[in-house]
Amino acid sequence: MYKASFRFLWIGQSLANSGDVFYMVGLIAIIHGLTGSVTYMALVPFFITTSRFFSGMLAPLVIERVPLKPLLAYSQLGKTLAILFIGCYTEFAPSSSTIFLVFLFVIIISFLDGWANPARNSLVPIFIEKDSLVKANSFLAIIDQTIRLGGWAVGGVLVAFIGDKNVIWLTLILYAIASIMMFLIKNVDNESINDKNQNHTSIGDKLKEGWLTIWHNPSLRIISIVEFLESIANVVWVAAIMYVYVDQILQTNEQWWGYINASFFAGLMIGGSISLKWPYLINNFVSTVIIVGAFGASITTLMFSLVSTPWISLIIALLFSILNQIKDVAQQTSVQKSVIHRLLPKVYSAKDTIITATFGIFSLLLGNLTDI
């Protein structure tokens, strides 16, 4: 019944996510050309992270009033209009003195984007039967990771071949198609978030509902604590720290930085494919998969810190990403099965807020620790 809607959902979100990466690459190149300032370039990811954090905090109030399908569709339309302004600005009136206008619309895009992920993840269990959730989540994980990791490389190639301004216009096209896809999604009977009791709930209670649901549900509470700790630990795998690791620990050239990233990427693909191939393992042994995956990721990270042989580091990075991907699929499926549809987007908003804030803060702290 909802196969077409699920297809519109994943295609539209994939195009939107690709556009998110491409416009960041193009915009950073444009800002560098206008200002030559590393600080201005660093403000792009800073504003994106900060905006998504505040968006996640306010998302429960929006979700309370707007059904998920219109929320996805109109937020994507808003992003399309914002990128249209950025495209016009960079094409016709670029200036270092008015660069703050670009940052304003970066904030708008990121703020709207903060609602998309909870809405998408909450629509998946509505469109997909419970027995097929593992396959659906594995499929989406493969696509997301491909875009997240491969998009930067593709974006860099596009900037080199067609120019930074044209990458912004390409993003506009991707956003526009994604908007159409979102509007084509079928309205569902139970997607309305409002009910009679909720209309009398205070704003404070609405904001806390997702957090309280996580706290009072033992499975959600454990998974959220795990994800909080992992969002701190996973900072060590970011590009900046890996670059130092390759230089000072492996004592090789920057090519090995690319090799490790490629190995990491390959592991994510393999892990997603394993989940897609044998979903019954996750369905029947979800707790075991999460525990084994968490311990496996811990051990491989420890091993990674102790080796100084480049080819062994590639194998360990591969194993880590395989285990981590399978565990993430199991956690995603467990969350979707543990929460009723009305509360699911609020739970995802709370989880995304935790992860975004934690990762952003500890990226700075561990980056400083790496320097020390």
Number of C-alpha atoms within 10 A of each C-alpha: 8 16 12 12 21 20 14 20 24 21 17 26 26 19 20 26 21 23 27 22 21 26 25 21 24 24 25 19 18 20 22 16 12 16 15 13 11 11 10 17 18 11 14 19 15 13 18 20 21 17 21 25 25 16 22 27 19 20 27 27 16 17 23 22 13 16 18 25 22 15 20 26 20 15 21 29 21 17 25 24 17 19 27 19 16 24 24 14 17 20 13 8 9 17 13 12 9 11 16 12 13 21 18 13 18 24 21 21 23 23 25 22 24 25 27 24 17 24 23 20 17 24 22 21 20 18 20 18 12 16 11 15 24 26 24 23 24 27 18 19 24 21 18 18 17 17 21 16 16 16 20 16 14 16 21 17 13 18 20 12 11 11 15 25 21 18 25 27 20 18 27 24 18 22 28 22 18 28 24 15 21 26 20 16 21 17 15 15 7 12 16 17 18 15 10 7 7 12 12 8 10 10 13 9 14 20 20 16 17 20 18 14 18 23 15 10 12 12 15 21 16 13 18 20 15 14 21 18 14 18 20 18 16 15 22 19 15 12 14 14 17 19 18 16 19 21 15 12 16 17 14 14 12 12 9 20 22 15 15 23 20 17 21 23 22 19 23 26 22 20 27 29 20 17 26 22 13 12 21 15 15 23 19 10 11 18 16 14 20 23 12 16 22 20 13 19 24 17 13 20 19 12 15 18 12 11 14 15 13 17 13 13 23 20 16 23 24 24 22 26 25 25 25 24 26 26 27 21 28 27 23 18 23 21 18 23 14 13 17 12 18 17 17 23 29 31 25 27 27 28 22 22 22 19 19 19 18 19 21 18 14 18 21 12 13 16 16 10 10 13 8 6
